[in-house]
Amino acid sequence: MAEKQLEEGSTIHKGKIDVSDTVIYVIGFIMVGIGLLIGVLAITKSSQLIMALGLTILWIGVLITWFSGIIGNKVIPEGFGPKKQ
């Protein structure tokens, strides 16, 4: 992954896709919400298959949210990047 130095002294970390890490973070939380709603539907319908689908979507959302900094681009202020020897 190529990192690019900005004029303000910050570094931009290029992620796996060319989108801001905040957008990825929000998408992850939306997936968590959808997974929870599907889980509530599964409880009312007493369906194990629907519950499995809801839990799968929920955990995919959690992982996307957790790894949003790796997936998307982020600006790293000076002093927070890797230490140079």
C-alpha positions as CSV (number, residue, x, y, z in Angstrom):
1,M,0.0,0.0,0.0
2,A,1.4,3.3,-1.0
3,E,1.3,6.2,1.4
4,K,1.2,9.7,0.2
5,Q,2.6,12.8,2.1
6,L,0.2,15.8,2.3
7,E,1.2,19.4,2.4
8,E,0.0,19.9,6.1
9,G,2.4,17.2,7.3
10,S,-0.2,14.5,7.4
11,T,0.1,11.2,5.6
12,I,-2.8,9.5,3.7
13,H,-3.0,5.7,4.2
14,K,-4.4,4.1,1.0
15,G,-6.7,1.3,1.9
16,K,-7.9,-1.7,-0.1
17,I,-10.5,0.4,-1.9
18,D,-10.4,4.1,-2.7
19,V,-13.1,5.3,-0.3
20,S,-12.8,7.1,3.1
21,D,-12.6,4.9,6.1
22,T,-15.5,6.8,7.6
23,V,-17.8,5.7,4.8
24,I,-16.8,2.1,5.4
25,Y,-17.4,2.6,9.1
26,V,-21.0,3.9,8.5
27,I,-21.7,1.0,6.1
28,G,-20.6,-1.4,8.7
29,F,-22.9,0.1,11.3
30,I,-25.8,0.0,8.9
31,M,-25.2,-3.7,8.3
32,V,-25.1,-4.2,12.1
33,G,-28.5,-2.5,12.3
34,I,-30.0,-4.6,9.5
35,G,-28.7,-7.7,11.1
36,L,-30.3,-6.8,14.4
37,L,-33.6,-6.1,12.7
38,I,-33.5,-9.4,10.9
39,G,-32.7,-11.0,14.3
40,V,-35.9,-9.4,15.8
41,L,-37.9,-10.7,12.8
42,A,-36.5,-14.2,13.4
43,I,-37.6,-14.1,17.0
44,T,-41.1,-13.1,16.1
45,K,-41.3,-15.8,13.4
46,S,-39.4,-18.4,15.5
47,S,-37.1,-19.2,12.5
48,Q,-33.6,-20.5,13.0
49,L,-32.7,-19.9,9.3
50,I,-33.7,-16.2,9.5
51,M,-31.7,-15.9,12.8
52,A,-28.7,-17.4,11.1
53,L,-29.0,-14.9,8.3
54,G,-29.4,-12.0,10.7
55,L,-26.3,-13.1,12.8
56,T,-24.2,-13.5,9.6
57,I,-25.1,-10.0,8.4
58,L,-24.5,-8.6,11.9
59,W,-21.0,-10.1,12.2
60,I,-20.1,-9.1,8.7
61,G,-21.0,-5.5,9.7
62,V,-19.0,-5.8,12.9
63,L,-15.9,-6.9,11.0
64,I,-16.3,-4.2,8.3
65,T,-16.6,-1.6,11.1
66,W,-13.7,-3.0,13.0
67,F,-11.4,-3.1,10.0
68,S,-12.6,0.1,8.3
69,G,-9.2,1.7,8.6
70,I,-7.6,-1.1,6.6
71,I,-10.3,-1.2,4.0
72,G,-10.7,2.5,3.4
73,N,-8.3,5.5,3.0
74,K,-7.5,7.6,6.1
75,V,-5.5,10.7,6.9
76,I,-2.9,10.1,9.6
77,P,-1.7,13.3,11.4
78,E,2.0,13.9,11.8
79,G,3.3,12.0,14.8
80,F,0.8,9.2,14.6
81,G,2.3,7.3,11.8
82,P,5.0,4.6,12.0
83,K,8.1,5.6,13.8
84,K,11.2,6.2,11.6
85,Q,14.5,4.9,12.9
